[in-house]
Amino acid sequence: MRRGLKYVPPALLLLALLELAVFVLVGRAVGFGAAVLLVFGASLLGLVLLRREGMRAWRGFRAAAQTGRPPGPEVTDGLVGLLGALLLAMPGLVSGVVGLLLLVPPLRRLAGGGVRRATERRVSSMVAGDLFGPRRVRVYRGAPQPAPEPAPAPSPPPQPVTDPGKAIEGEIVDR
């Protein structure tokens, strides 16, 4: 995770340059005033959707927790919705378009699946099972495998040797 953090500042700089370039291109195409109104309107819509998506995510999480279902699907859907609304609320045309795309249901489900897979890779199987429920595994039919040979019977464990007449000299070292 920390290895990727070194790319965040250059990525943010590139994003700012891209936003500026797109704003200039849109400003030349439709006019400066219209471009500013477009950015302002997208940010205002993002702020409204941010509140709505936050409440929707919280209600979904509470409903899943109260019924005893794993809350993972509601949490991932809520996270993707919140990210989409947050990107839409940020001033910029590129981030607004990406945020708007994350709010479209088919793309939202696709992004939610990516969030789920990333989460399952980073947490233990037990935590992933608690979050998302039992995993579904695909099983393919193939040629039958030979049965493994039975393991030899284990030999009894060796008995410790005790000699009550002798003492072992030494000292205890606390590390």
C-alpha positions as CSV (number, residue, x, y, z in Angstrom):
1,M,0.0,0.0,0.0
2,R,2.7,2.5,0.9
3,R,4.6,1.8,-2.3
4,G,1.7,3.4,-4.3
5,L,1.6,6.5,-2.1
6,K,4.7,8.0,-3.8
7,Y,2.6,8.3,-7.0
8,V,-0.2,10.4,-5.4
9,P,1.4,13.9,-5.7
10,P,2.3,13.5,-9.4
11,A,-1.1,12.0,-10.1
12,L,-2.8,15.0,-8.4
13,L,-0.7,17.4,-10.4
14,L,-1.5,15.6,-13.6
15,L,-5.2,15.6,-12.7
16,A,-5.1,19.4,-12.0
17,L,-3.4,20.0,-15.4
18,L,-6.0,17.8,-17.2
19,E,-8.9,19.6,-15.5
20,L,-7.4,22.9,-16.5
21,A,-6.9,21.8,-20.1
22,V,-10.4,20.4,-20.4
23,F,-11.9,23.6,-18.8
24,V,-10.0,25.7,-21.4
25,L,-11.2,23.5,-24.3
26,V,-14.8,23.6,-23.1
27,G,-14.6,27.3,-22.4
28,R,-13.5,27.9,-26.0
29,A,-16.2,25.7,-27.4
30,V,-19.2,27.0,-25.4
31,G,-17.9,30.2,-23.8
32,F,-16.2,31.0,-20.5
33,G,-19.4,31.9,-18.7
34,A,-21.2,28.7,-19.8
35,A,-18.1,26.6,-18.7
36,V,-18.1,28.3,-15.3
37,L,-21.9,27.7,-14.9
38,L,-21.4,24.0,-15.9
39,V,-18.7,23.5,-13.3
40,F,-20.7,25.3,-10.7
41,G,-23.9,23.3,-11.5
42,A,-22.0,20.0,-11.4
43,S,-20.5,20.9,-8.0
44,L,-23.9,21.9,-6.6
45,L,-25.5,18.7,-7.9
46,G,-22.6,16.7,-6.3
47,L,-23.2,18.3,-2.9
48,V,-26.9,17.4,-3.1
49,L,-26.1,13.9,-4.1
50,L,-23.4,13.6,-1.5
51,R,-26.0,14.0,1.3
52,R,-28.5,11.7,-0.5
53,E,-25.9,9.0,-1.1
54,G,-24.6,9.2,2.5
55,M,-28.1,8.8,3.9
56,R,-28.8,5.9,1.5
57,A,-25.6,4.1,2.4
58,W,-26.3,4.5,6.2
59,R,-29.9,3.2,5.8
60,G,-28.6,0.2,3.8
61,F,-26.0,-0.6,6.3
62,R,-28.4,-0.3,9.2
63,A,-31.0,-2.5,7.4
64,A,-28.5,-5.2,6.7
65,A,-27.2,-5.1,10.3
66,Q,-30.7,-5.3,11.8
67,T,-31.7,-8.3,9.6
68,G,-28.5,-10.1,10.2
69,R,-27.3,-10.0,6.6
70,P,-23.7,-9.4,5.8
71,P,-23.3,-5.6,5.3
72,G,-20.6,-5.8,2.7
73,P,-22.7,-5.3,-0.4
74,E,-24.5,-2.2,1.0
75,V,-21.2,-0.8,2.3
76,T,-19.5,-1.2,-1.1
77,D,-22.5,0.3,-3.0
78,G,-22.5,3.1,-0.5
79,L,-18.8,3.8,-0.9
80,V,-19.0,3.8,-4.7
81,G,-22.0,6.2,-4.5
82,L,-20.3,8.5,-2.1
83,L,-17.1,8.5,-4.2
84,G,-19.2,9.4,-7.3
85,A,-21.0,12.2,-5.5
86,L,-17.7,13.5,-4.0
87,L,-16.1,13.5,-7.5
88,L,-19.1,15.3,-8.8
89,A,-18.9,17.9,-6.0
90,M,-15.2,18.6,-6.7
91,P,-14.8,21.6,-9.1
92,G,-13.8,20.2,-12.4
93,L,-15.2,18.7,-15.5
94,V,-13.2,15.5,-15.7
95,S,-13.9,14.6,-12.1
96,G,-17.5,15.5,-12.6
97,V,-17.9,13.2,-15.5
98,V,-16.1,10.3,-13.7
99,G,-18.3,10.9,-10.6
100,L,-21.5,11.0,-12.8
101,L,-20.4,7.7,-14.4
102,L,-19.9,6.1,-11.0
103,L,-23.6,7.0,-10.2
104,V,-24.9,5.1,-13.2
105,P,-26.2,1.7,-11.9
106,P,-24.4,-0.7,-14.2
107,L,-21.1,1.1,-13.8
108,R,-21.7,1.4,-10.1
109,R,-22.2,-2.4,-9.7
110,L,-19.0,-2.9,-11.7
111,A,-17.0,-0.6,-9.5
112,G,-18.6,-2.1,-6.4
113,G,-17.4,-5.5,-7.6
114,G,-13.9,-4.1,-7.9
115,V,-14.1,-2.7,-4.4
116,R,-15.3,-6.0,-3.1
117,R,-12.4,-7.9,-4.8
118,A,-9.9,-5.4,-3.5
119,T,-11.3,-5.7,0.0
120,E,-11.3,-9.5,-0.1
121,R,-7.6,-9.5,-1.1
122,R,-6.6,-7.2,1.8
123,V,-8.5,-8.8,4.7
124,S,-8.6,-12.3,6.1
125,S,-11.0,-14.9,4.8
126,M,-12.9,-14.8,8.0
127,V,-13.4,-11.0,7.9
128,A,-14.4,-11.2,4.2
129,G,-16.9,-13.9,5.0
130,D,-18.4,-11.7,7.8
131,L,-18.6,-8.7,5.4
132,F,-19.8,-10.3,2.2
133,G,-21.2,-13.6,3.3
134,P,-20.1,-17.0,2.1
135,R,-17.9,-17.0,-0.9
136,R,-19.1,-18.5,-4.2
137,V,-16.6,-20.8,-5.7
138,R,-16.7,-22.1,-9.3
139,V,-16.1,-25.8,-9.6
140,Y,-15.2,-27.3,-13.0
141,R,-15.7,-31.0,-13.7
142,G,-12.6,-32.8,-14.8
143,A,-11.1,-36.2,-14.8
144,P,-11.5,-37.9,-11.5
145,Q,-8.4,-37.8,-9.4
146,P,-7.0,-40.9,-7.7
147,A,-7.8,-41.2,-4.1
148,P,-4.8,-40.3,-1.9
149,E,-3.1,-43.2,-0.1
150,P,-3.9,-43.5,3.6
151,A,-1.3,-42.1,5.9
152,P,0.6,-44.6,8.0
153,A,-0.6,-44.9,11.6
154,P,1.2,-42.5,13.8
155,S,3.6,-43.9,16.3
156,P,3.0,-43.1,19.9
157,P,4.8,-40.0,21.1
158,P,8.1,-40.6,22.9
159,Q,7.9,-40.5,26.7
160,P,10.0,-37.8,28.3
161,V,13.0,-39.0,30.1
162,T,13.0,-38.1,33.8
163,D,15.7,-38.7,36.2
164,P,14.7,-37.5,39.7
165,G,18.1,-38.0,41.1
166,K,20.1,-35.5,39.0
167,A,19.8,-31.7,38.8
168,I,20.6,-29.6,35.8
169,E,22.8,-26.7,36.5
170,G,22.4,-23.4,34.6
171,E,20.9,-20.0,34.9
172,I,17.8,-18.4,33.5
173,V,18.4,-15.5,31.2
174,D,15.5,-13.1,30.7
175,R,15.5,-11.5,27.3
